[in-house]
């Protein structure tokens, strides 16, 4: 979970970056996505001759986009209501009524990141809002955002924001003072 590794992965245009310990389904999905990405460069799709076939495909794509939008909203609602609890990709899949593998694929399709990365970003965004109130203890903020271990919260916060929670809080306070 070191930022230098993630930074290096970005520089070589990695399609995915999994943190240890990783979920086996996330690894499988990442490899499948990489294979699909590579196959797009290997084979070229032939152009469709029939305009009606093209229109039918467009309607099918539109229906799929609506479906994905609805699923995305359901997932956002679930995370919004449960981010403070100990939730996992497995519990979200179960709540939504999908298998873990299928949910993992859907989630990646909806948000372009894996479940744990999205959940951490969501939680840290909530923590950043709470940091503006200096009366709230940083450990309590971590707990309120779903992190039972304050050290882990600090590591995740630093990895995502580039600052420790204390440094972030000081920077926010300085901005308020300067106006």
Secondary structure as UniProt FT lines:
FT   HELIX           3..11
FT   TURN            12..13
FT   HELIX           24..42
FT   HELIX           51..82
FT   TURN            83..84
FT   HELIX           89..96
FT   HELIX           100..111
FT   HELIX           115..131
FT   TURN            134..135
FT   HELIX           138..144
FT   TURN            145..146
FT   HELIX           150..161
FT   HELIX           165..178
//
